[in-house]
Amino acid sequence: MKIVVIGAVAAGTSAAAKARRNDDFAEITIYEKDQDISYSGCGLPYFIGGEVEEIEELTPRDTSFFKKKYNVDIKTEHEVMEIIPEAKKLLVKEMATGRVFEDHYDKLVIATGASPFIPKMEGITRAHVFFLRNVQNAIAIREFIQIRRPKTAVIAGTGFIGFEMLENLTGLHIDVTLVEVADKITPNLDLDMAIFLENDLLKRGVSILKSNSIQKIDETSVLLSDGQILEADMVIMATGVRPNTALAENIGITLGITGGIKVNERMQTNIEDIYACGDCIETFSVITGKPVYRPLGSTANKTGRIAGDALTGGDLFYKGNLGTGIFKLFDLTIASTGLSEKEAIKEGYDIEISHNIKPDKPVYYHGEEMVIKAIADRKTKRLLGVQIIGTKGVDKRIDIFATLITYKATVDELFHIDLAYAPPFSTTKDPVHYTGMILDNAISHGRKLITADALRNTAAAKQIIDARSEDDYLKKDHVADAIHLSHEELREKIEALDPEKMTVTYCNKGVTGNAAQNILLSRGFKNVYNLSGGHKFYAASKSQKDTK
Ligand SMILES: Cc1cc2nc3c(=O)[nH]c(=O)nc-3n(C[C@H](O)[C@H](O)[C@H](O)COP(=O)(O)OP(=O)(O)OC[C@H]3O[C@@H](n4cnc5c(N)ncnc54)[C@H](O)[C@@H]3O)c2cc1C
């Protein structure tokens, strides 16, 4: 059997390696139009920043490694120009010579990945404008910085690549401005979490311009859509990617509604013996079963392995993804998995939302707080999605949540998971347990929650009780119209409140607010909400516009 793979990064090499493990006699060839193979694209920003010193650290495996270990022939700088499915043939161009030759396949894997989206604008092809996708892009950016010593940079886009480049360029003492076309940063976060992150970044002196886009790039400046001109010795365009589907489209392979190649759970396209995997395909959500486009290394490796297995007669099936993602920004970690609030509402779920601020370890053992926003379905009690921002322990929690969501955990089940505890690692009840407890109390035990956004936006007549100390109320700011009734004095002064009116309690982070809520509920108050994430999240998720 002859297997041909197009593309030799994450998905293509995974497919070839798995095919070889299943079938030691197949002839396997990979064509790759670039010069580099099997590299860690995810490490490229850290090569630019210098944390990864040598590019070879990100490209540990070359063609001879694949030949020796897997008996796979990788032909670099060979572009597949055309697939002829009727004859199971390919036209391949050897880029060094321009020679075009024919090859044939019994099984073909399209692993052509994705390319950066290149917006049309004046100046986009200038030498100081960069897209970061592959090793050569990263080398070019690092060389430019070393030779030209730029002092200012503009980064377009606030996805993970934009932020990783912000961190790395800032580390090289380049003054960076982020420009984001949307009215919020970070596509994976809901608005409240995005504002929380943005406020933190603003305190660190990061310049972010939202609802704005680059219109024109000059030699040392960019013109923005609002008319501002920013100094820019270099420009990084991190405005997303598009799947490379031209080869597939040309032969009638069906694309999905997200634009990626449509495949089944075995990575088969609609043309017999042609498989596709990685960033060029559309996948589907574990939760909704609906198509999604999630161009991530984690998914590319998995779908590559499944393609390699399926075409050699294995029994692996793809089970979908949650779009789980994580990135580091200075000392922060930002992570998300599953549905966002916005997506869950769009899918028609009746949702409960909690914001939970907890340290990753006991404070006496240097624990540091993280904010966990969790979204659950009231009807089935299933956890649907989680977003976390914090300094430590975020990676561990997001992976626990991703596992829980994958196995369809209900919020009451979270409390019962037997997680490892010792002070250097976690708290006796882990932030994961607390998230489940809060959501379970809200959905099943009448401890209703109100989000900071909902409180800011509700026009309903209400009494708001600040249950913190008087000092906090007076000196730390408080919710507009809140009255101060500390948790301790609430029982005695309860006559001052109207039990029929909507009541909101809050403290700093939510625990004492919940205690105050319990006191009111046990005394016949019916409509009592605890402010999710307390005053701390309320204040930190206020947009700058609201603050003014
Ligand atoms: C800066 C950066 C940071 C990232 N960080 C993360 C991260 O932290 N976590 C994460 O999960 N993901 C991350 N990713 C995404 C991850 O790198 C990609 O999802 C992954 O590389 C996709 O692998 P792939 O093999 O599907 O596609 P690609 O990496 O795009 O490789 C496809 C290959 O196919 C070749 N090709 C295309 N057409 C042809 C043709 N006609 N003939 C021959 N060859 C062809 C291309 O040259 C390319 O080399 C990051 C990406 C970048 C750029």
PDBQT file of the ligand as one rigid body, heavy atoms in Angstrom, charges set to zero:
ROOT
HETATM    1  C1  LIG A 601       2.742  31.226  17.037  1.00  0.00    +0.000 C 
HETATM    2  C2  LIG A 601       1.838  30.047  17.228  1.00  0.00    +0.000 A 
HETATM    3  C3  LIG A 601       1.549  29.601  18.492  1.00  0.00    +0.000 A 
HETATM    4  C4  LIG A 601       0.704  28.517  18.676  1.00  0.00    +0.000 A 
HETATM    5  N1  LIG A 601       0.442  28.102  19.951  1.00  0.00    +0.000 NA
HETATM    6  C5  LIG A 601      -0.364  27.034  20.138  1.00  0.00    +0.000 A 
HETATM    7  C6  LIG A 601      -0.605  26.552  21.443  1.00  0.00    +0.000 A 
HETATM    8  O1  LIG A 601      -0.060  27.068  22.423  1.00  0.00    +0.000 OA
HETATM    9  N2  LIG A 601      -1.437  25.481  21.582  1.00  0.00    +0.000 N 
HETATM   10  C7  LIG A 601      -2.011  24.854  20.504  1.00  0.00    +0.000 A 
HETATM   11  O2  LIG A 601      -2.738  23.862  20.693  1.00  0.00    +0.000 OA
HETATM   12  N3  LIG A 601      -1.788  25.303  19.253  1.00  0.00    +0.000 NA
HETATM   13  C8  LIG A 601      -0.991  26.360  19.043  1.00  0.00    +0.000 A 
HETATM   14  N4  LIG A 601      -0.737  26.790  17.764  1.00  0.00    +0.000 N 
HETATM   15  C9  LIG A 601      -1.411  26.125  16.631  1.00  0.00    +0.000 C 
HETATM   16  C10 LIG A 601      -0.649  24.927  16.124  1.00  0.00    +0.000 C 
HETATM   17  O3  LIG A 601       0.665  25.280  15.834  1.00  0.00    +0.000 OA
HETATM   18  C11 LIG A 601      -1.361  24.399  14.901  1.00  0.00    +0.000 C 
HETATM   19  O4  LIG A 601      -2.656  24.028  15.279  1.00  0.00    +0.000 OA
HETATM   20  C12 LIG A 601      -0.665  23.216  14.284  1.00  0.00    +0.000 C 
HETATM   21  O5  LIG A 601       0.592  23.569  13.812  1.00  0.00    +0.000 OA
HETATM   22  C13 LIG A 601      -1.486  22.663  13.131  1.00  0.00    +0.000 C 
HETATM   23  O6  LIG A 601      -0.803  21.628  12.539  1.00  0.00    +0.000 OA
HETATM   24  P1  LIG A 601      -1.164  21.145  11.078  1.00  0.00    +0.000 P 
HETATM   25  O7  LIG A 601      -0.176  20.081  10.763  1.00  0.00    +0.000 OA
HETATM   26  O8  LIG A 601      -2.589  20.830  10.959  1.00  0.00    +0.000 OA
HETATM   27  O9  LIG A 601      -0.966  22.419  10.135  1.00  0.00    +0.000 OA
HETATM   28  P2  LIG A 601       0.271  23.349   9.827  1.00  0.00    +0.000 P 
HETATM   29  O10 LIG A 601       1.114  23.542  11.020  1.00  0.00    +0.000 OA
HETATM   30  O11 LIG A 601      -0.295  24.552   9.178  1.00  0.00    +0.000 OA
HETATM   31  O12 LIG A 601       1.107  22.527   8.752  1.00  0.00    +0.000 OA
HETATM   32  C14 LIG A 601       0.619  22.279   7.467  1.00  0.00    +0.000 C 
HETATM   33  C15 LIG A 601       1.788  22.132   6.530  1.00  0.00    +0.000 C 
HETATM   34  O13 LIG A 601       1.285  21.765   5.250  1.00  0.00    +0.000 OA
HETATM   35  C16 LIG A 601       2.110  22.355   4.271  1.00  0.00    +0.000 C 
HETATM   36  N5  LIG A 601       1.369  22.425   2.999  1.00  0.00    +0.000 N 
HETATM   37  C17 LIG A 601       0.238  23.129   2.744  1.00  0.00    +0.000 A 
HETATM   38  N6  LIG A 601      -0.135  22.959   1.468  1.00  0.00    +0.000 NA
HETATM   39  C18 LIG A 601       0.775  22.140   0.891  1.00  0.00    +0.000 A 
HETATM   40  C19 LIG A 601       0.933  21.606  -0.416  1.00  0.00    +0.000 A 
HETATM   41  N7  LIG A 601       0.065  21.875  -1.383  1.00  0.00    +0.000 N 
HETATM   42  N8  LIG A 601       1.996  20.815  -0.651  1.00  0.00    +0.000 NA
HETATM   43  C20 LIG A 601       2.876  20.515   0.313  1.00  0.00    +0.000 A 
HETATM   44  N9  LIG A 601       2.789  21.010   1.564  1.00  0.00    +0.000 NA
HETATM   45  C21 LIG A 601       1.734  21.799   1.856  1.00  0.00    +0.000 A 
HETATM   46  C22 LIG A 601       2.399  23.725   4.840  1.00  0.00    +0.000 C 
HETATM   47  O14 LIG A 601       3.557  24.268   4.268  1.00  0.00    +0.000 OA
HETATM   48  C23 LIG A 601       2.560  23.421   6.326  1.00  0.00    +0.000 C 
HETATM   49  O15 LIG A 601       3.909  23.258   6.663  1.00  0.00    +0.000 OA
HETATM   50  C24 LIG A 601       0.132  27.872  17.547  1.00  0.00    +0.000 A 
HETATM   51  C25 LIG A 601       0.409  28.318  16.270  1.00  0.00    +0.000 A 
HETATM   52  C26 LIG A 601       1.265  29.384  16.097  1.00  0.00    +0.000 A 
HETATM   53  C27 LIG A 601       1.582  29.849  14.708  1.00  0.00    +0.000 C 
ENDROOT
TORSDOF 0
